[in-house]
């Protein structure tokens, strides 16, 4: 597969996504077969924001492929302040074979890719979270034998995770409904792109402010109502989003058999504790799949 970077979901076509899902599942099934896939390779990981799953799954995942991961937190100051993002990219390219970056602004990811000479992987930015979406699609493929027949509904804030899921669903051909309060819909640029992609794949794409209008679904997905870097007022947010809490009742009404969450979870906000802790929740399956999905991306970008 010929991909240079992993920056945003819409840079991949359907076959490339299906190939990455298949590769992730193969690495998961027989990790020993990939033990030396990244031998002698180093990956520099920039984190402008906190992380548990992304940091650990990349670090341990790279180790499982025989490579070396280097964590770069904020010890060098904020990205772009002590030195330009372009210089950061050029310097890291002198030593590392790839750059993983979790940043505030998507433009930082674009600059790293533009000015560096090694593959760049987006480990979350304000607009996208493609590693999460890929892991979630691995989880969907594990739970539903015919991925393209899945109906996925995202309930809550149209954030980076929602954008990436919407784009990936549109590319792969998965029906996608997003239910959010008024004023919290996806940005036009991302929505229009997803609409165009869904027309090509045949996926049905729907945005609604009416949670009662979700209709039959296979999987429900939710995420925090306040993302890292958002300055929203918590009291306002809790009041606005309260009707969009995902619970057992919504699972029953929609007929969904699984509930997904990228974590960290805010219990009793976007999801009830009872549902998150129930057997319907595949949050930890997706958390594990983060590592296999990212390893599929790393192998695709870096293996000789
Ligand atoms: N939307 C969340 C995802 C965290 C993994 C955030 O950006 O904070």
py3Dmol code that shows the C-alpha trace and the ligand (Angstrom):
import py3Dmol

protein = """\
ATOM      1  CA  UNK A   1       0.000   0.000   0.000  1.00  0.00           C
ATOM      2  CA  UNK A   2       1.409   3.351  -0.940  1.00  0.00           C
ATOM      3  CA  UNK A   3       0.706   5.908   1.772  1.00  0.00           C
ATOM      4  CA  UNK A   4       3.164   8.552   2.825  1.00  0.00           C
ATOM      5  CA  UNK A   5       1.592   9.845   6.044  1.00  0.00           C
ATOM      6  CA  UNK A   6      -1.426   9.170   8.273  1.00  0.00           C
ATOM      7  CA  UNK A   7      -2.762  12.673   8.868  1.00  0.00           C
ATOM      8  CA  UNK A   8      -6.509  12.619   8.341  1.00  0.00           C
ATOM      9  CA  UNK A   9      -8.991   9.893   7.460  1.00  0.00           C
ATOM     10  CA  UNK A  10      -9.988  11.364   4.112  1.00  0.00           C
ATOM     11  CA  UNK A  11      -6.483  10.907   2.744  1.00  0.00           C
ATOM     12  CA  UNK A  12      -7.166   7.193   2.505  1.00  0.00           C
ATOM     13  CA  UNK A  13      -9.441   5.420   0.061  1.00  0.00           C
ATOM     14  CA  UNK A  14     -11.754   2.537   0.911  1.00  0.00           C
ATOM     15  CA  UNK A  15      -9.311  -0.181  -0.113  1.00  0.00           C
ATOM     16  CA  UNK A  16      -6.500   1.379   1.898  1.00  0.00           C
ATOM     17  CA  UNK A  17      -8.700   1.496   5.008  1.00  0.00           C
ATOM     18  CA  UNK A  18      -9.881  -2.101   4.506  1.00  0.00           C
ATOM     19  CA  UNK A  19      -6.259  -3.195   4.016  1.00  0.00           C
ATOM     20  CA  UNK A  20      -5.219  -1.438   7.247  1.00  0.00           C
ATOM     21  CA  UNK A  21      -8.096  -3.099   9.137  1.00  0.00           C
ATOM     22  CA  UNK A  22      -7.101  -6.514   7.759  1.00  0.00           C
ATOM     23  CA  UNK A  23      -3.441  -5.914   8.614  1.00  0.00           C
ATOM     24  CA  UNK A  24      -4.319  -4.770  12.160  1.00  0.00           C
ATOM     25  CA  UNK A  25      -6.317  -7.971  12.679  1.00  0.00           C
ATOM     26  CA  UNK A  26      -3.490 -10.081  11.322  1.00  0.00           C
ATOM     27  CA  UNK A  27      -0.914  -8.407  13.587  1.00  0.00           C
ATOM     28  CA  UNK A  28      -3.303  -8.937  16.507  1.00  0.00           C
ATOM     29  CA  UNK A  29      -3.696 -12.618  15.669  1.00  0.00           C
ATOM     30  CA  UNK A  30      -0.028 -13.345  15.097  1.00  0.00           C
ATOM     31  CA  UNK A  31       2.096 -10.585  16.649  1.00  0.00           C
ATOM     32  CA  UNK A  32       5.226 -12.733  16.528  1.00  0.00           C
ATOM     33  CA  UNK A  33       5.156 -12.604  12.743  1.00  0.00           C
ATOM     34  CA  UNK A  34       5.787  -8.838  12.980  1.00  0.00           C
ATOM     35  CA  UNK A  35       8.368  -8.952  15.776  1.00  0.00           C
ATOM     36  CA  UNK A  36      11.121  -7.423  13.640  1.00  0.00           C
ATOM     37  CA  UNK A  37       8.977  -5.294  11.305  1.00  0.00           C
ATOM     38  CA  UNK A  38      10.452  -2.068  12.700  1.00  0.00           C
ATOM     39  CA  UNK A  39      13.881  -3.409  13.694  1.00  0.00           C
ATOM     40  CA  UNK A  40      16.427  -0.593  13.786  1.00  0.00           C
ATOM     41  CA  UNK A  41      13.714   2.080  13.374  1.00  0.00           C
ATOM     42  CA  UNK A  42      13.026   4.913  15.804  1.00  0.00           C
ATOM     43  CA  UNK A  43       9.794   6.852  16.171  1.00  0.00           C
ATOM     44  CA  UNK A  44       9.726  10.302  17.799  1.00  0.00           C
ATOM     45  CA  UNK A  45       6.429  10.984  19.574  1.00  0.00           C
ATOM     46  CA  UNK A  46       5.422  14.598  20.241  1.00  0.00           C
ATOM     47  CA  UNK A  47       2.681  15.187  22.813  1.00  0.00           C
ATOM     48  CA  UNK A  48       1.260  18.682  23.257  1.00  0.00           C
ATOM     49  CA  UNK A  49      -1.711  17.284  25.194  1.00  0.00           C
ATOM     50  CA  UNK A  50      -2.131  14.617  27.876  1.00  0.00           C
ATOM     51  CA  UNK A  51      -2.433  10.990  26.851  1.00  0.00           C
ATOM     52  CA  UNK A  52      -2.790   7.541  28.341  1.00  0.00           C
ATOM     53  CA  UNK A  53      -3.897   5.112  25.612  1.00  0.00           C
ATOM     54  CA  UNK A  54      -2.147   6.853  22.725  1.00  0.00           C
ATOM     55  CA  UNK A  55       1.194   7.206  24.490  1.00  0.00           C
ATOM     56  CA  UNK A  56       1.214   3.688  25.910  1.00  0.00           C
ATOM     57  CA  UNK A  57      -0.212   1.930  22.853  1.00  0.00           C
ATOM     58  CA  UNK A  58       2.318   3.579  20.535  1.00  0.00           C
ATOM     59  CA  UNK A  59       5.247   2.989  22.875  1.00  0.00           C
ATOM     60  CA  UNK A  60       4.470  -0.653  23.626  1.00  0.00           C
ATOM     61  CA  UNK A  61       3.195  -1.257  20.093  1.00  0.00           C
ATOM     62  CA  UNK A  62       6.455   0.005  18.563  1.00  0.00           C
ATOM     63  CA  UNK A  63       8.381  -2.188  20.997  1.00  0.00           C
ATOM     64  CA  UNK A  64       6.362  -5.222  19.863  1.00  0.00           C
ATOM     65  CA  UNK A  65       7.464  -4.460  16.282  1.00  0.00           C
ATOM     66  CA  UNK A  66      11.125  -4.356  17.328  1.00  0.00           C
ATOM     67  CA  UNK A  67      11.389  -0.575  17.029  1.00  0.00           C
ATOM     68  CA  UNK A  68      12.258   2.205  19.448  1.00  0.00           C
ATOM     69  CA  UNK A  69       9.845   4.917  20.614  1.00  0.00           C
ATOM     70  CA  UNK A  70      10.997   8.253  21.998  1.00  0.00           C
ATOM     71  CA  UNK A  71       8.529  10.358  24.030  1.00  0.00           C
ATOM     72  CA  UNK A  72       8.760  14.125  23.651  1.00  0.00           C
ATOM     73  CA  UNK A  73       6.490  15.974  26.036  1.00  0.00           C
ATOM     74  CA  UNK A  74       6.545  19.676  26.682  1.00  0.00           C
ATOM     75  CA  UNK A  75      10.122  19.827  27.939  1.00  0.00           C
ATOM     76  CA  UNK A  76      11.089  21.823  24.864  1.00  0.00           C
ATOM     77  CA  UNK A  77       8.270  24.285  25.391  1.00  0.00           C
ATOM     78  CA  UNK A  78       5.133  24.638  23.355  1.00  0.00           C
ATOM     79  CA  UNK A  79       5.386  23.394  19.789  1.00  0.00           C
ATOM     80  CA  UNK A  80       6.249  26.292  17.487  1.00  0.00           C
ATOM     81  CA  UNK A  81       7.290  28.674  20.287  1.00  0.00           C
ATOM     82  CA  UNK A  82      10.903  27.801  21.148  1.00  0.00           C
ATOM     83  CA  UNK A  83      11.516  26.946  17.530  1.00  0.00           C
ATOM     84  CA  UNK A  84       9.393  26.801  14.409  1.00  0.00           C
ATOM     85  CA  UNK A  85       7.350  23.676  13.740  1.00  0.00           C
ATOM     86  CA  UNK A  86       9.190  23.400  10.419  1.00  0.00           C
ATOM     87  CA  UNK A  87      12.562  23.314  12.212  1.00  0.00           C
ATOM     88  CA  UNK A  88      11.218  20.802  14.709  1.00  0.00           C
ATOM     89  CA  UNK A  89      10.219  18.584  11.770  1.00  0.00           C
ATOM     90  CA  UNK A  90      13.569  18.988  10.004  1.00  0.00           C
ATOM     91  CA  UNK A  91      15.539  18.228  13.160  1.00  0.00           C
ATOM     92  CA  UNK A  92      13.502  15.175  14.119  1.00  0.00           C
ATOM     93  CA  UNK A  93      13.854  13.879  10.551  1.00  0.00           C
ATOM     94  CA  UNK A  94      17.643  13.792  11.081  1.00  0.00           C
ATOM     95  CA  UNK A  95      17.239  11.074  13.712  1.00  0.00           C
ATOM     96  CA  UNK A  96      13.809   9.485  13.621  1.00  0.00           C
ATOM     97  CA  UNK A  97      12.241   7.251  10.982  1.00  0.00           C
ATOM     98  CA  UNK A  98       8.740   8.558  11.723  1.00  0.00           C
ATOM     99  CA  UNK A  99       6.990  11.233  13.783  1.00  0.00           C
ATOM    100  CA  UNK A 100       3.853  10.624  15.842  1.00  0.00           C
ATOM    101  CA  UNK A 101       2.245  13.876  16.979  1.00  0.00           C
ATOM    102  CA  UNK A 102      -0.624  14.822  19.278  1.00  0.00           C
ATOM    103  CA  UNK A 103      -1.149  18.542  18.792  1.00  0.00           C
ATOM    104  CA  UNK A 104      -3.625  21.331  19.352  1.00  0.00           C
ATOM    105  CA  UNK A 105      -3.903  22.507  15.772  1.00  0.00           C
ATOM    106  CA  UNK A 106      -4.174  20.367  12.663  1.00  0.00           C
ATOM    107  CA  UNK A 107      -1.936  22.890  10.913  1.00  0.00           C
ATOM    108  CA  UNK A 108       0.966  21.703  13.141  1.00  0.00           C
ATOM    109  CA  UNK A 109       0.470  18.183  11.791  1.00  0.00           C
ATOM    110  CA  UNK A 110       0.436  19.528   8.241  1.00  0.00           C
ATOM    111  CA  UNK A 111       3.606  21.518   8.844  1.00  0.00           C
ATOM    112  CA  UNK A 112       5.391  18.511  10.330  1.00  0.00           C
ATOM    113  CA  UNK A 113       4.492  16.500   7.235  1.00  0.00           C
ATOM    114  CA  UNK A 114       5.400  19.320   4.857  1.00  0.00           C
ATOM    115  CA  UNK A 115       8.799  20.142   6.317  1.00  0.00           C
ATOM    116  CA  UNK A 116       9.935  16.771   7.668  1.00  0.00           C
ATOM    117  CA  UNK A 117      11.299  14.055   5.451  1.00  0.00           C
ATOM    118  CA  UNK A 118       9.796  11.090   7.334  1.00  0.00           C
ATOM    119  CA  UNK A 119       6.215   9.789   7.680  1.00  0.00           C
ATOM    120  CA  UNK A 120       3.981  11.658  10.139  1.00  0.00           C
ATOM    121  CA  UNK A 121       1.118  10.054  12.084  1.00  0.00           C
ATOM    122  CA  UNK A 122      -1.656  12.174  13.578  1.00  0.00           C
ATOM    123  CA  UNK A 123      -2.168  11.041  17.177  1.00  0.00           C
ATOM    124  CA  UNK A 124      -5.066  13.523  17.669  1.00  0.00           C
ATOM    125  CA  UNK A 125      -5.504  17.165  16.801  1.00  0.00           C
ATOM    126  CA  UNK A 126      -8.389  19.613  17.127  1.00  0.00           C
ATOM    127  CA  UNK A 127     -10.058  18.311  13.959  1.00  0.00           C
ATOM    128  CA  UNK A 128      -9.233  14.603  13.633  1.00  0.00           C
ATOM    129  CA  UNK A 129      -8.351  11.478  15.567  1.00  0.00           C
ATOM    130  CA  UNK A 130      -7.693   9.009  12.747  1.00  0.00           C
ATOM    131  CA  UNK A 131      -5.867   6.385  14.861  1.00  0.00           C
ATOM    132  CA  UNK A 132      -8.932   6.159  17.092  1.00  0.00           C
ATOM    133  CA  UNK A 133     -11.317   5.826  14.138  1.00  0.00           C
ATOM    134  CA  UNK A 134      -9.175   3.110  12.573  1.00  0.00           C
ATOM    135  CA  UNK A 135      -9.122   1.168  15.875  1.00  0.00           C
ATOM    136  CA  UNK A 136     -12.893   1.586  16.162  1.00  0.00           C
ATOM    137  CA  UNK A 137     -13.384   0.233  12.662  1.00  0.00           C
ATOM    138  CA  UNK A 138     -11.246  -2.783  13.600  1.00  0.00           C
ATOM    139  CA  UNK A 139     -13.602  -3.240  16.569  1.00  0.00           C
ATOM    140  CA  UNK A 140     -16.663  -2.914  14.332  1.00  0.00           C
ATOM    141  CA  UNK A 141     -15.194  -5.477  11.919  1.00  0.00           C
ATOM    142  CA  UNK A 142     -14.641  -7.848  14.847  1.00  0.00           C
ATOM    143  CA  UNK A 143     -18.216  -7.449  16.058  1.00  0.00           C
ATOM    144  CA  UNK A 144     -20.094  -7.392  12.757  1.00  0.00           C
ATOM    145  CA  UNK A 145     -19.213  -9.839   9.982  1.00  0.00           C
ATOM    146  CA  UNK A 146     -20.312  -7.446   7.212  1.00  0.00           C
ATOM    147  CA  UNK A 147     -18.710  -4.096   7.982  1.00  0.00           C
ATOM    148  CA  UNK A 148     -20.460  -2.261   5.157  1.00  0.00           C
ATOM    149  CA  UNK A 149     -23.887  -3.183   6.549  1.00  0.00           C
ATOM    150  CA  UNK A 150     -23.193  -1.604   9.933  1.00  0.00           C
ATOM    151  CA  UNK A 151     -25.252   1.348  11.134  1.00  0.00           C
ATOM    152  CA  UNK A 152     -23.210   3.535  13.448  1.00  0.00           C
ATOM    153  CA  UNK A 153     -24.596   6.467  15.435  1.00  0.00           C
ATOM    154  CA  UNK A 154     -22.457   9.013  17.237  1.00  0.00           C
ATOM    155  CA  UNK A 155     -24.221  10.916  20.001  1.00  0.00           C
ATOM    156  CA  UNK A 156     -22.830  14.095  21.534  1.00  0.00           C
ATOM    157  CA  UNK A 157     -20.314  16.722  20.524  1.00  0.00           C
ATOM    158  CA  UNK A 158     -19.180  16.792  16.882  1.00  0.00           C
ATOM    159  CA  UNK A 159     -15.521  16.804  17.860  1.00  0.00           C
ATOM    160  CA  UNK A 160     -12.278  15.356  16.435  1.00  0.00           C
ATOM    161  CA  UNK A 161     -13.374  11.779  17.170  1.00  0.00           C
ATOM    162  CA  UNK A 162     -16.782  12.323  15.541  1.00  0.00           C
ATOM    163  CA  UNK A 163     -15.153  13.892  12.471  1.00  0.00           C
ATOM    164  CA  UNK A 164     -12.799  10.980  11.973  1.00  0.00           C
ATOM    165  CA  UNK A 165     -15.547   8.388  12.467  1.00  0.00           C
ATOM    166  CA  UNK A 166     -17.844  10.257  10.073  1.00  0.00           C
ATOM    167  CA  UNK A 167     -15.172  10.443   7.362  1.00  0.00           C
ATOM    168  CA  UNK A 168     -14.141   6.819   7.772  1.00  0.00           C
ATOM    169  CA  UNK A 169     -17.766   5.655   7.699  1.00  0.00           C
ATOM    170  CA  UNK A 170     -18.381   7.725   4.575  1.00  0.00           C
ATOM    171  CA  UNK A 171     -15.351   6.229   2.821  1.00  0.00           C
ATOM    172  CA  UNK A 172     -15.993   2.619   3.833  1.00  0.00           C
ATOM    173  CA  UNK A 173     -19.757   2.748   3.202  1.00  0.00           C
ATOM    174  CA  UNK A 174     -21.023   2.499   6.779  1.00  0.00           C
ATOM    175  CA  UNK A 175     -24.300   4.356   7.498  1.00  0.00           C
ATOM    176  CA  UNK A 176     -23.542   7.122   9.977  1.00  0.00           C
ATOM    177  CA  UNK A 177     -25.909   9.242  12.040  1.00  0.00           C
ATOM    178  CA  UNK A 178     -24.684  12.033  14.257  1.00  0.00           C
ATOM    179  CA  UNK A 179     -27.031  13.315  16.961  1.00  0.00           C
ATOM    180  CA  UNK A 180     -25.936  16.525  18.669  1.00  0.00           C
ATOM    181  CA  UNK A 181     -27.461  19.594  20.289  1.00  0.00           C
ATOM    182  CA  UNK A 182     -28.138  22.554  18.022  1.00  0.00           C
ATOM    183  CA  UNK A 183     -24.978  24.568  17.458  1.00  0.00           C
ATOM    184  CA  UNK A 184     -22.668  21.595  17.978  1.00  0.00           C
ATOM    185  CA  UNK A 185     -22.765  20.037  14.503  1.00  0.00           C
ATOM    186  CA  UNK A 186     -19.599  19.259  12.510  1.00  0.00           C
ATOM    187  CA  UNK A 187     -17.814  22.101  10.718  1.00  0.00           C
ATOM    188  CA  UNK A 188     -19.108  22.595   7.170  1.00  0.00           C
ATOM    189  CA  UNK A 189     -15.727  21.754   5.664  1.00  0.00           C
ATOM    190  CA  UNK A 190     -15.590  18.310   7.282  1.00  0.00           C
ATOM    191  CA  UNK A 191     -19.290  17.591   6.819  1.00  0.00           C
ATOM    192  CA  UNK A 192     -19.234  18.516   3.125  1.00  0.00           C
ATOM    193  CA  UNK A 193     -16.225  16.298   2.580  1.00  0.00           C
ATOM    194  CA  UNK A 194     -17.982  13.404   4.333  1.00  0.00           C
ATOM    195  CA  UNK A 195     -21.118  14.014   2.272  1.00  0.00           C
ATOM    196  CA  UNK A 196     -19.139  13.871  -0.954  1.00  0.00           C
ATOM    197  CA  UNK A 197     -17.395  10.656   0.166  1.00  0.00           C
ATOM    198  CA  UNK A 198     -20.655   9.055   1.288  1.00  0.00           C
ATOM    199  CA  UNK A 199     -22.235   9.771  -2.078  1.00  0.00           C
ATOM    200  CA  UNK A 200     -19.381   7.861  -3.698  1.00  0.00           C
ATOM    201  CA  UNK A 201     -19.561   4.904  -1.281  1.00  0.00           C
ATOM    202  CA  UNK A 202     -23.349   4.734  -0.937  1.00  0.00           C
ATOM    203  CA  UNK A 203     -23.239   5.308   2.833  1.00  0.00           C
ATOM    204  CA  UNK A 204     -26.180   7.163   4.360  1.00  0.00           C
ATOM    205  CA  UNK A 205     -25.005  10.198   6.299  1.00  0.00           C
ATOM    206  CA  UNK A 206     -27.375  12.047   8.621  1.00  0.00           C
ATOM    207  CA  UNK A 207     -27.042  14.832  11.188  1.00  0.00           C
ATOM    208  CA  UNK A 208     -29.906  15.366  13.629  1.00  0.00           C
ATOM    209  CA  UNK A 209     -30.622  17.396  16.740  1.00  0.00           C
ATOM    210  CA  UNK A 210     -33.363  14.969  17.702  1.00  0.00           C
ATOM    211  CA  UNK A 211     -32.086  12.039  19.703  1.00  0.00           C
ATOM    212  CA  UNK A 212     -35.515  10.403  19.409  1.00  0.00           C
ATOM    213  CA  UNK A 213     -35.008  10.248  15.626  1.00  0.00           C
ATOM    214  CA  UNK A 214     -31.972   7.925  15.660  1.00  0.00           C
ATOM    215  CA  UNK A 215     -33.872   4.928  14.312  1.00  0.00           C
ATOM    216  CA  UNK A 216     -32.435   1.405  14.262  1.00  0.00           C
ATOM    217  CA  UNK A 217     -28.674   1.229  14.867  1.00  0.00           C
ATOM    218  CA  UNK A 218     -26.040  -1.474  15.367  1.00  0.00           C
ATOM    219  CA  UNK A 219     -23.533   0.517  17.403  1.00  0.00           C
ATOM    220  CA  UNK A 220     -23.768   3.711  19.444  1.00  0.00           C
ATOM    221  CA  UNK A 221     -20.699   5.860  20.072  1.00  0.00           C
ATOM    222  CA  UNK A 222     -20.102   8.728  22.431  1.00  0.00           C
ATOM    223  CA  UNK A 223     -17.215  10.880  23.630  1.00  0.00           C
ATOM    224  CA  UNK A 224     -16.586  13.717  26.055  1.00  0.00           C
ATOM    225  CA  UNK A 225     -18.641  16.904  25.760  1.00  0.00           C
ATOM    226  CA  UNK A 226     -15.518  19.001  26.457  1.00  0.00           C
ATOM    227  CA  UNK A 227     -12.391  18.052  24.509  1.00  0.00           C
ATOM    228  CA  UNK A 228      -8.824  18.888  25.511  1.00  0.00           C
ATOM    229  CA  UNK A 229      -8.222  22.523  24.695  1.00  0.00           C
ATOM    230  CA  UNK A 230     -11.941  23.469  24.725  1.00  0.00           C
ATOM    231  CA  UNK A 231     -12.795  26.356  27.030  1.00  0.00           C
ATOM    232  CA  UNK A 232     -16.472  25.560  27.345  1.00  0.00           C
ATOM    233  CA  UNK A 233     -18.352  26.380  30.495  1.00  0.00           C
ATOM    234  CA  UNK A 234     -19.057  23.081  32.248  1.00  0.00           C
ATOM    235  CA  UNK A 235     -22.411  24.204  33.675  1.00  0.00           C
ATOM    236  CA  UNK A 236     -23.688  25.269  30.243  1.00  0.00           C
ATOM    237  CA  UNK A 237     -22.362  22.108  28.646  1.00  0.00           C
ATOM    238  CA  UNK A 238     -24.018  19.809  31.185  1.00  0.00           C
ATOM    239  CA  UNK A 239     -27.353  21.528  30.656  1.00  0.00           C
ATOM    240  CA  UNK A 240     -27.149  21.555  26.850  1.00  0.00           C
ATOM    241  CA  UNK A 241     -25.903  18.011  26.414  1.00  0.00           C
ATOM    242  CA  UNK A 242     -27.859  16.245  29.173  1.00  0.00           C
ATOM    243  CA  UNK A 243     -30.560  14.931  26.763  1.00  0.00           C
ATOM    244  CA  UNK A 244     -27.738  13.343  24.715  1.00  0.00           C
ATOM    245  CA  UNK A 245     -26.504  11.033  27.465  1.00  0.00           C
ATOM    246  CA  UNK A 246     -26.169   7.456  26.220  1.00  0.00           C
ATOM    247  CA  UNK A 247     -27.785   4.863  28.491  1.00  0.00           C
ATOM    248  CA  UNK A 248     -29.391   1.438  28.465  1.00  0.00           C
ATOM    249  CA  UNK A 249     -32.710   2.942  27.417  1.00  0.00           C
ATOM    250  CA  UNK A 250     -31.180   4.394  24.245  1.00  0.00           C
ATOM    251  CA  UNK A 251     -29.509   1.071  23.478  1.00  0.00           C
ATOM    252  CA  UNK A 252     -32.895  -0.613  23.746  1.00  0.00           C
ATOM    253  CA  UNK A 253     -34.757   1.978  21.670  1.00  0.00           C
ATOM    254  CA  UNK A 254     -32.188   1.845  18.840  1.00  0.00           C
ATOM    255  CA  UNK A 255     -31.577  -1.899  19.110  1.00  0.00           C
ATOM    256  CA  UNK A 256     -27.811  -1.300  19.151  1.00  0.00           C
ATOM    257  CA  UNK A 257     -25.826  -4.298  20.361  1.00  0.00           C
ATOM    258  CA  UNK A 258     -22.611  -2.479  21.306  1.00  0.00           C
ATOM    259  CA  UNK A 259     -21.648   0.909  22.726  1.00  0.00           C
ATOM    260  CA  UNK A 260     -18.291   2.502  21.930  1.00  0.00           C
ATOM    261  CA  UNK A 261     -16.230   5.183  23.652  1.00  0.00           C
ATOM    262  CA  UNK A 262     -12.687   6.358  22.891  1.00  0.00           C
ATOM    263  CA  UNK A 263     -12.023   7.258  26.573  1.00  0.00           C
ATOM    264  CA  UNK A 264     -11.282   8.972  28.868  1.00  0.00           C
ATOM    265  CA  UNK A 265     -14.883   8.531  29.942  1.00  0.00           C
ATOM    266  CA  UNK A 266     -16.867  11.094  31.932  1.00  0.00           C
ATOM    267  CA  UNK A 267     -19.256   8.861  33.786  1.00  0.00           C
ATOM    268  CA  UNK A 268     -22.810  10.101  34.251  1.00  0.00           C
ATOM    269  CA  UNK A 269     -22.120  12.800  31.652  1.00  0.00           C
ATOM    270  CA  UNK A 270     -21.972  11.415  28.093  1.00  0.00           C
ATOM    271  CA  UNK A 271     -22.629   7.832  29.250  1.00  0.00           C
ATOM    272  CA  UNK A 272     -24.049   6.192  32.350  1.00  0.00           C
ATOM    273  CA  UNK A 273     -21.671   4.218  34.558  1.00  0.00           C
ATOM    274  CA  UNK A 274     -24.021   1.269  34.324  1.00  0.00           C
ATOM    275  CA  UNK A 275     -23.790   1.156  30.521  1.00  0.00           C
ATOM    276  CA  UNK A 276     -20.054   1.851  30.317  1.00  0.00           C
ATOM    277  CA  UNK A 277     -19.389  -0.987  32.769  1.00  0.00           C
ATOM    278  CA  UNK A 278     -21.809  -3.374  31.070  1.00  0.00           C
ATOM    279  CA  UNK A 279     -21.133  -6.192  28.644  1.00  0.00           C
ATOM    280  CA  UNK A 280     -22.489  -4.028  25.838  1.00  0.00           C
ATOM    281  CA  UNK A 281     -19.452  -1.744  26.096  1.00  0.00           C
ATOM    282  CA  UNK A 282     -16.520  -2.453  23.788  1.00  0.00           C
ATOM    283  CA  UNK A 283     -14.439   0.490  25.016  1.00  0.00           C
ATOM    284  CA  UNK A 284     -11.576  -1.726  26.167  1.00  0.00           C
ATOM    285  CA  UNK A 285     -11.664  -3.808  22.990  1.00  0.00           C
ATOM    286  CA  UNK A 286     -11.174  -0.553  21.073  1.00  0.00           C
ATOM    287  CA  UNK A 287      -8.477   0.549  23.520  1.00  0.00           C
ATOM    288  CA  UNK A 288      -6.563  -2.643  22.766  1.00  0.00           C
ATOM    289  CA  UNK A 289      -7.218  -2.229  19.056  1.00  0.00           C
ATOM    290  CA  UNK A 290      -5.564   1.179  19.186  1.00  0.00           C
ATOM    291  CA  UNK A 291      -2.247  -0.642  19.417  1.00  0.00           C
ATOM    292  CA  UNK A 292      -2.949  -3.121  16.622  1.00  0.00           C
ATOM    293  CA  UNK A 293      -4.390  -0.452  14.340  1.00  0.00           C
ATOM    294  CA  UNK A 294      -1.436   1.879  14.910  1.00  0.00           C
ATOM    295  CA  UNK A 295       0.962  -1.006  14.360  1.00  0.00           C
ATOM    296  CA  UNK A 296      -0.730  -1.647  11.028  1.00  0.00           C
ATOM    297  CA  UNK A 297      -0.153   2.017  10.129  1.00  0.00           C
ATOM    298  CA  UNK A 298       3.486   1.875  11.273  1.00  0.00           C
ATOM    299  CA  UNK A 299       4.169  -1.342   9.363  1.00  0.00           C
ATOM    300  CA  UNK A 300       2.545   0.125   6.251  1.00  0.00           C
ATOM    301  CA  UNK A 301       4.501   3.365   6.466  1.00  0.00           C
ATOM    302  CA  UNK A 302       7.842   2.027   7.625  1.00  0.00           C
ATOM    303  CA  UNK A 303       8.463  -1.650   7.014  1.00  0.00           C
ATOM    304  CA  UNK A 304      11.149  -2.390   4.421  1.00  0.00           C
TER     305      UNK A 304
END
"""
ligand_1 = """\
8
LIG
N -12.382 14.426 21.948
C -11.428 14.085 22.972
C -10.755 12.793 22.641
C -9.793 12.297 23.687
C -9.087 11.018 23.315
C -10.417 15.194 23.101
O -9.947 15.719 22.086
O -10.097 15.572 24.230
"""
view = py3Dmol.view(width=600, height=400)
view.addModel(protein, "pdb")
view.setStyle({"model": 0}, {"cartoon": {"style": "trace"}})
view.addModel(ligand_1, "xyz")
view.setStyle({"model": 1}, {"stick": {}})
view.zoomTo()
view.show()
